[in-house]
Amino acid sequence: MSVPARVVYKRRATITALPLYYSGHLLKKLRKEKDFKKYYGELRGATLFLYKDDTQDTYTEKLDLEQLKSMELDSPYQRKAPIIFTLKLHTDEVQLKMENADTGEEWRGYILTVVKKKIPGKLQLLPGQMLLLQDVLNQERRRNPPAPHPPPPPRPPFLLSASPSPPQPKDEPDSTPQLPACFFNVSRQEAERMLEANPEFGSIIFRPSTLANNYALTLRQLMPSGPVMKNYRVTSTNSGFVIELDTPVSVSSLNDVLKYFLERTEYRLHPYMASQPYDTRIDVSPAPKSVNITSPTPKTIPKAQVAPMPRSESKAEHLPPSEDPVEGEYVIPDDQCHNLKLVERRASRSH
């Protein structure tokens, strides 16, 4: 005996307190699986509960749609033909198949509304179905209000140091504006490749426009569905520059253009700055060479000279010329030699 639908609904409501927004039959499989499996799905809040059929009160599995990055249509839209959607989550890719395009369009509208907190555009639904979607959106906003934006971080140093250029004399106008540090002379395709390849370097690149004397700004912005590339035109005028938006914005310098985009995105974007290389090794310095403390040419120290003893002239006249002593003989002092000669003379006189 089958359980009444009202009883089943009450039992499911005891499992989770999430409000029921939409339900119906569908088929589901993972991208790597071959065959679809039949389920009965209930969209409660931002979670898709899957049951084996509509009589089961306990779900088989569930999908957390808060992790949804994108929802893509895999087959061409044909009103009476089955339709397949691919849900790209952070962890896996899931395919959902509906029996016809009308049912698939309803599932798509409800899923994207509860995930993005807004009704997607260009839905092929009737006015009554759109009113039901609006009620679901109001309930989901009350149940899960959007988190308040955090206060913007302190102004980056490069903006504090960037001051407007001083006014030029009227007779010498400056035709070259001051370019921001994130200006690169690249094309749109090159700028997008730079931002895609090195997101850690920044997300804003200034570049020249295809129009003479104009500029463009390329940015890479992270959205719930994934990173998105955007390009904006900046027109040069006699009084400054104009950012070509739905409502054009006039500023006085290119640095003010950059400042405007940073403030509008609450400083979640940063100018593109190529990183400078850093050394990653510390080499040991070689030991100093031995120092020779001896001088290569020894200094010659002058020898001390002793002055000769002065002698009287009378003594010098009676003394014979000095002869160099023979090696091995004793040298008799001059005074003793003189006395010896006096003794010899006296002895001869006495004889």
C-alpha positions in Angstrom: 0.0 0.0 0.0 1.5 3.3 -1.0 2.0 6.1 1.5 -0.2 9.2 0.9 1.8 12.1 -0.5 0.8 14.3 2.4 2.4 11.9 4.9 5.5 11.6 2.7 5.8 15.4 2.6 5.5 15.7 6.4 8.2 13.0 6.9 10.6 14.8 4.5 10.0 18.1 6.3 11.2 16.5 9.6 14.5 15.7 7.9 15.3 19.3 7.0 13.8 22.6 7.8 14.6 24.0 4.3 11.5 25.4 2.5 10.3 23.4 -0.6 10.5 25.5 -3.7 10.1 23.1 -6.6 9.8 19.3 -7.2 9.4 16.8 -10.1 10.8 13.8 -11.9 14.2 14.0 -13.5 17.2 11.9 -14.5 20.7 12.4 -13.2 24.2 11.1 -13.8 27.8 12.1 -13.3 29.8 13.2 -16.3 32.0 10.1 -16.2 28.9 7.7 -16.0 27.3 6.3 -19.0 23.6 5.9 -18.1 21.1 8.3 -16.4 19.2 7.2 -13.3 15.6 8.1 -12.5 15.0 10.2 -9.4 12.3 12.4 -7.8 13.9 15.7 -7.0 13.0 18.4 -4.5 14.6 21.8 -4.5 14.7 22.9 -0.8 16.5 26.1 -0.3 19.7 25.9 -2.3 19.9 22.0 -1.9 18.6 19.5 -4.4 17.4 16.3 -2.6 17.1 13.2 -4.8 14.7 10.3 -3.9 14.3 7.0 -5.7 10.7 7.9 -6.4 8.0 10.2 -5.0 6.9 7.7 -2.3 10.3 7.6 -0.5 10.6 9.7 2.6 14.4 9.5 2.9 16.5 11.0 0.2 19.2 8.9 -1.6 21.6 11.8 -2.2 21.7 15.5 -2.3 23.5 18.3 -4.3 24.7 21.4 -2.6 23.9 24.0 -5.2 25.8 26.8 -3.3 28.9 25.3 -5.0 27.4 25.8 -8.4 29.8 27.5 -10.8 27.7 27.3 -14.0 24.7 25.6 -15.5 25.0 24.9 -19.2 22.5 23.6 -21.8 24.0 20.5 -23.5 21.5 20.0 -26.3 19.6 22.5 -28.6 16.4 23.8 -27.2 13.4 21.9 -28.7 10.1 22.3 -27.1 8.9 18.7 -27.1 12.3 17.0 -26.9 14.3 16.0 -23.7 16.8 18.5 -22.4 20.1 18.1 -20.6 21.8 20.5 -18.3 25.4 20.2 -17.0 25.9 21.6 -13.5 29.5 22.4 -12.8 30.2 22.2 -9.1 33.5 22.8 -7.3 34.0 19.0 -6.8 32.3 17.4 -9.8 30.1 17.8 -12.9 26.5 16.5 -12.8 24.1 16.2 -15.7 20.4 16.5 -15.2 17.9 15.4 -17.9 14.3 16.4 -18.1 11.5 14.9 -20.2 10.8 18.1 -22.2 12.2 21.6 -22.6 9.4 23.3 -20.7 10.1 21.3 -17.5 13.8 21.9 -18.0 13.3 25.6 -18.3 11.4 25.6 -15.0 14.2 23.7 -13.2 16.7 26.1 -14.6 14.8 29.1 -13.5 14.4 27.8 -9.9 17.9 26.6 -9.5 19.5 29.8 -10.8 17.2 32.0 -8.8 18.0 30.4 -5.4 21.7 30.2 -6.2 22.3 33.7 -7.6 19.5 35.4 -5.6 18.0 36.9 -8.7 15.8 35.8 -11.5 17.8 35.0 -14.6 17.0 36.9 -17.8 15.4 35.6 -21.0 13.4 32.8 -19.3 10.8 31.2 -21.6 8.1 31.0 -18.9 4.6 32.1 -18.5 3.7 35.2 -16.5 2.2 33.0 -13.7 5.4 31.0 -13.5 7.4 34.2 -13.3 5.3 35.3 -10.3 6.0 32.0 -8.5 9.7 32.6 -9.1 9.4 36.1 -7.6 7.8 34.6 -4.5 10.6 32.0 -4.2 13.2 34.8 -4.6 11.6 36.8 -1.8 11.5 33.8 0.5 15.1 32.9 -0.2 16.3 36.5 0.4 14.5 36.5 3.8 15.8 33.1 4.7 19.4 33.7 3.6 20.0 37.5 3.3 23.1 38.4 1.4 26.1 39.0 3.6 27.1 42.7 4.1 30.1 43.8 2.2 33.2 44.0 4.4 34.7 47.4 4.8 37.1 48.3 2.1 40.8 47.7 3.0 43.1 50.7 3.5 44.0 52.6 0.4 47.0 50.9 -1.3 50.4 52.8 -1.0 50.6 53.3 -4.8 47.4 55.4 -4.6 48.7 57.4 -1.7 51.9 58.2 -3.6 50.1 58.9 -6.8 49.4 62.6 -6.9 48.0 64.5 -9.9 50.6 65.9 -12.1 51.2 69.7 -11.7 49.5 71.9 -14.2 51.6 72.7 -17.2 52.1 76.2 -18.5 49.7 77.3 -21.2 52.5 77.9 -23.7 53.9 74.4 -23.1 51.1 71.9 -22.9 52.0 68.3 -21.9 50.5 66.0 -24.6 51.7 62.8 -22.8 49.6 62.0 -19.7 51.1 60.3 -16.7 50.6 56.6 -17.2 49.8 54.2 -14.3 52.3 51.6 -13.3 50.0 48.9 -14.7 50.1 50.3 -18.3 51.4 47.9 -20.9 51.7 48.5 -24.7 49.8 45.3 -25.6 46.6 44.4 -27.5 43.4 43.2 -26.0 44.2 39.6 -26.7 47.7 39.9 -25.1 46.3 41.7 -22.0 43.7 38.9 -21.5 46.4 36.2 -21.9 48.6 38.0 -19.3 45.8 38.2 -16.8 44.8 34.6 -17.4 48.3 33.2 -17.1 49.3 35.2 -14.0 46.3 36.0 -11.9 48.6 36.4 -8.8 50.2 39.5 -10.5 47.0 41.5 -10.5 43.7 41.9 -12.3 43.8 45.3 -14.1 45.9 46.2 -17.2 45.9 49.6 -18.8 46.7 49.5 -22.5 46.4 51.7 -25.7 43.1 51.6 -27.5 42.7 50.9 -31.2 41.6 54.5 -31.6 44.4 57.1 -31.7 45.1 59.0 -28.4 42.6 56.9 -26.5 43.1 54.1 -23.9 41.5 50.9 -22.8 41.3 48.9 -19.5 41.2 45.1 -19.4 40.3 43.4 -16.1 39.8 39.9 -14.9 37.0 39.7 -12.4 36.0 36.6 -10.3 32.2 36.0 -10.5 30.2 33.2 -9.0 30.1 31.4 -12.3 33.9 31.8 -12.7 36.5 34.4 -13.9 35.2 36.9 -16.5 37.3 39.1 -18.8 36.0 42.7 -19.3 37.3 45.6 -21.5 36.4 49.3 -21.0 37.2 52.2 -23.3 38.7 55.4 -21.9 38.4 58.4 -24.2 40.8 61.3 -24.0 39.3 64.8 -24.0 40.7 68.4 -23.6 39.7 68.5 -19.9 40.7 64.9 -19.0 39.3 61.4 -19.7 35.9 59.8 -20.0 35.2 56.2 -18.9 32.7 55.0 -21.4 30.0 53.3 -19.2 26.2 53.3 -19.4 26.5 56.6 -17.5 29.9 58.1 -18.7 32.3 59.1 -15.9 34.7 62.0 -16.4 38.0 62.2 -14.5 41.1 64.3 -14.7 43.9 61.7 -15.1 44.5 58.1 -15.9 45.4 57.5 -12.3 41.9 58.7 -11.4 40.5 56.2 -13.9 42.4 53.4 -12.0 41.2 54.8 -8.6 37.6 54.8 -9.9 37.6 51.1 -10.8 39.3 50.1 -7.6 36.7 52.0 -5.5 33.8 50.6 -7.5 35.0 47.0 -7.0 35.7 47.7 -3.3 39.5 47.1 -3.9 38.9 43.5 -4.8 40.8 44.1 -8.0 44.5 45.1 -8.1 46.7 46.6 -10.8 48.8 44.1 -12.7 52.4 44.3 -11.5 54.9 41.8 -12.9 56.9 40.3 -10.1 60.6 40.9 -9.8 62.9 37.8 -9.5 64.3 37.0 -6.1 67.4 34.9 -5.3 66.6 31.6 -3.7 70.1 30.4 -2.6 72.7 31.7 -0.2 76.3 31.0 -1.3 79.1 30.7 1.2 81.8 33.3 0.8 85.3 31.8 0.0 87.9 31.9 2.8 90.3 34.9 2.6 93.8 34.2 1.2 96.8 34.1 3.6 98.5 37.4 3.9 102.4 37.5 3.8 103.4 39.8 6.6 107.1 39.8 5.6 108.2 42.5 3.3 109.6 41.2 0.0 112.6 43.5 0.2 114.0 43.7 3.8 114.8 47.1 4.9 118.5 48.0 5.3 119.2 49.4 8.8 122.2 51.8 8.8 125.0 50.7 11.1 126.1 53.0 13.9 129.5 54.7 13.2 131.8 55.5 16.0 133.8 58.7 15.7 137.6 58.3 16.1 139.2 59.5 19.3 141.0 62.8 18.9 144.8 62.7 19.3 147.4 65.4 19.9 149.6 66.5 17.0 152.9 66.0 19.0 152.0 62.4 19.8 151.1 61.9 16.2 154.5 63.2 14.9 156.6 60.8 17.0 154.5 57.7 16.3 155.4 55.6 13.4 152.7 54.8 10.9 150.4 52.1 12.1 150.7 48.7 10.6 147.9 46.3 10.4 148.5 43.5 12.9 149.3 40.1 11.7 146.5 37.6 12.3 147.3 35.7 15.5 149.6 38.4 17.1 148.8 40.6 20.1 148.3 44.3 19.6 150.2 46.5 22.0 148.5 49.6 22.9 150.0 52.9 21.8 150.7 54.2 25.3 152.6 51.0 26.3 154.6 51.1 23.0 155.7 54.7 23.7 156.9 53.9 27.2 158.8 50.9 26.0 160.8 53.0 23.6 161.7 55.5 26.4 163.1 52.6 28.5 165.2 51.4 25.5 166.8 54.9 25.0 167.8 55.2 28.7 169.3 51.9 28.7 171.5 52.7 25.6 172.7 56.0 27.2 173.9 54.2 30.3 176.0 51.9 28.3 
